Amino acid sequence: MTATAGVPRRAAILAITSGKGGVGKTSLTVNVAAALGRAGHRVGVLDADLGLGNVDVMLGLTPGAHLGDVLGGEKTLSDVLVPGPDGIIVIPAGNGIRALTSLSSPQWQRLAEVIDEASSALDFLLLDTAPGVSDNVIGLTALADRVVVVTSYEPTAIVDAYAVIKLLMSAGPDREVGVVVNAVRDAEQGELVFRQLSAAATRFLGVKLRYYGFVIRDSAVGDSVLEQRPVVSRTPDAPASRCFRRLALRVANWSRRPTPPRPSLPAPMTPFSPEDFARLEAPRCA
């Protein structure tokens, strides 16, 4: 992203989310970040699973404070930044903190300020959201330039990804939503999953999704998780590592495109009524 005279430079902000847990969303986030870092970009990862964050665990980090301390006013952003592998910077979230699962208006304001402050010194900022369709997830995606929905070949993961896409498009019909299919056998399997989601989104929601790519199912990913290292660093030649690098290259190209202005805060979060759910509901894609 090229800075304009008189306008503060800002990172390209990417929210990475999923309909259900266990599809490899956080693994994808840290590996794309590491691949970008290894390519020389300044990259940050904000663990936006505010109540059950685990980016720090996946990278073997031991932060002394977390994002919740910043939102509560006890710490500044610089107090909680943790250096990670391959030059990336991590903003850790709390774990098992119920109060962070639903943010107040002042906390949303502070979170938007944290994202702006962090992004002013970075090329890319990746927001690793919680899985599912909570208010936190939908609100956080409104603070990003683009949204990636991670899914897998499992039928339940596909259906849940479609549910997330429905709510994302309802909250922001003009936003770009892309899909990454994780842990697939081959490229054909990844394209099959995307075609299912794309057909359902076009038919029932009237929107077009973008296909950002796939990641091959690879035992090297599980080994790297156990060692708390990104697979792109531990095993650069592994099939999954090549997939993560291809996705990182796609992300790197986004920095050269102008992005529309985003709101500093998400729309006010109010609980969905039964009538809201009925209005948003569409036939399942599977």
SVG drawing of the C-alpha trace seen along z (x, -y; Angstrom):
<svg xmlns="http://www.w3.org/2000/svg" viewBox="-39 -16 53 53">
<polyline fill="none" stroke="black" stroke-width="0.4" points="0.0,0.0 1.5,-3.3 1.3,-6.1 -0.4,-9.4 1.1,-12.7 -0.3,-13.9 -2.0,-10.6 -0.5,-8.2 0.8,-5.0 -1.4,-2.0 -0.9,1.8 -3.1,3.9 -5.4,5.6 -6.6,9.1 -9.2,10.9 -8.9,14.6 -12.0,16.5 -13.8,19.8 -17.2,21.3 -15.9,23.9 -12.9,24.7 -10.4,27.4 -10.0,26.3 -6.5,24.9 -7.3,21.2 -4.6,20.2 -2.0,22.4 -2.8,20.7 -2.6,17.3 0.9,17.8 2.3,19.6 1.2,16.9 2.6,14.3 5.9,16.1 6.1,16.5 5.5,12.8 8.1,12.1 10.6,14.3 10.0,12.4 11.1,9.2 7.7,7.6 6.9,6.1 4.1,8.3 2.0,8.3 -0.5,10.9 -3.2,9.8 -4.8,12.7 -8.4,11.7 -9.8,14.8 -10.2,12.5 -11.3,15.1 -9.4,18.2 -6.3,16.9 -3.6,19.4 -1.3,17.7 1.3,17.4 1.1,21.1 1.4,22.1 4.6,20.0 6.1,21.0 5.9,17.5 5.4,16.5 3.8,13.1 3.6,11.3 0.5,9.3 -2.2,9.5 -4.6,7.5 -7.2,7.6 -4.9,5.6 -4.8,2.9 -8.5,2.8 -8.9,2.5 -6.4,-0.4 -3.9,1.3 -1.3,1.6 -0.3,-0.2 0.1,1.6 3.9,1.5 3.7,3.3 2.1,6.4 3.9,6.7 5.9,9.9 8.6,10.7 7.8,13.9 9.7,16.0 10.7,14.7 10.5,11.1 6.7,11.1 5.2,9.2 2.5,10.8 -0.3,9.1 -1.4,11.9 -5.0,12.4 -6.0,13.7 -7.1,17.3 -10.1,18.3 -11.2,14.7 -15.0,14.5 -15.2,10.7 -13.5,10.4 -16.0,12.6 -18.4,9.6 -16.8,6.1 -18.3,2.9 -18.5,-0.3 -15.3,-1.7 -13.5,1.5 -14.5,1.5 -13.2,-2.0 -9.9,-1.0 -9.6,2.0 -10.0,-0.1 -7.3,-2.4 -5.0,0.5 -5.4,1.8 -4.7,-1.6 -1.7,-2.1 -0.3,1.3 -0.9,1.0 0.9,-2.3 4.3,-0.6 3.5,2.5 3.1,3.7 0.5,6.3 -1.6,6.9 -3.4,10.3 -6.4,10.6 -6.9,14.2 -10.5,14.2 -12.4,16.7 -14.3,19.4 -18.0,19.0 -20.5,16.2 -20.2,14.2 -20.6,10.4 -16.8,10.1 -16.1,12.0 -18.5,10.0 -17.3,6.7 -13.7,7.5 -14.1,8.3 -15.5,4.8 -12.1,3.4 -10.3,5.3 -9.7,4.6 -10.4,8.2 -11.8,11.3 -10.5,14.9 -12.9,17.7 -10.9,20.9 -12.7,24.2 -11.9,27.9 -13.3,30.8 -15.5,31.9 -19.3,31.4 -19.8,29.7 -16.9,27.3 -18.4,26.4 -21.9,25.7 -20.5,23.7 -18.3,21.6 -21.4,20.8 -23.2,19.7 -20.3,17.3 -20.3,16.0 -24.1,15.3 -23.6,13.1 -20.5,11.4 -22.3,10.4 -25.3,9.2 -23.1,7.0 -21.1,5.7 -22.5,6.5 -19.7,4.8 -16.8,6.4 -14.4,8.8 -14.7,12.3 -12.2,15.0 -12.0,18.7 -9.1,20.9 -9.6,24.6 -7.3,26.3 -6.0,29.8 -7.1,31.1 -5.8,34.1 -5.0,32.1 -5.9,29.0 -9.0,30.6 -10.4,31.3 -9.9,27.7 -11.6,26.4 -14.5,28.7 -15.2,27.3 -14.9,23.7 -17.3,24.5 -19.9,25.7 -19.6,22.6 -19.5,20.3 -22.6,21.8 -24.5,21.5 -23.4,17.9 -24.3,16.9 -27.7,18.6 -28.9,17.8 -27.0,14.6 -26.4,13.0 -22.7,12.5 -19.5,13.7 -16.7,15.2 -13.0,15.2 -10.9,18.3 -7.6,17.6 -6.3,21.1 -5.8,24.3 -3.3,26.0 -2.4,29.6 -2.9,32.0 0.6,32.5 1.9,34.3 4.7,31.7 2.1,29.2 1.2,31.3 4.9,31.9 5.5,28.1 2.6,27.5 4.1,29.9 7.4,28.1 5.6,24.7 7.2,23.4 5.7,22.4 6.0,25.1 7.3,22.6 10.3,22.1 10.7,25.7 10.2,27.5 10.3,25.0 10.1,27.6 7.0,29.4 4.0,29.4 2.0,27.3 4.8,24.8 4.7,24.2 0.9,23.6 1.4,21.1 4.0,19.3 1.7,19.1 -1.0,17.6 1.5,15.2 2.5,14.0 -1.2,13.3 -1.5,11.3 1.7,9.4 0.3,8.3 -2.7,6.8 -0.5,4.2 -0.1,2.7 -3.8,2.1 -5.7,-0.8 -8.2,0.2 -11.4,-1.6 -11.6,-3.6 -12.9,-1.5 -15.0,-2.6 -13.0,-3.1 -15.6,-1.1 -17.9,1.7 -21.6,1.2 -23.2,1.4 -23.5,5.0 -27.0,6.0 -28.3,9.5 -30.1,11.1 -33.8,11.5 -35.7,14.5 -37.0,12.3 -33.4,11.3 -32.4,15.0 -35.4,15.7 -34.6,12.9 -31.0,14.0 -31.7,17.7 -31.2,19.4 -31.2,23.1 -28.0,24.9 -25.3,25.4 -24.9,29.1"/>
</svg>
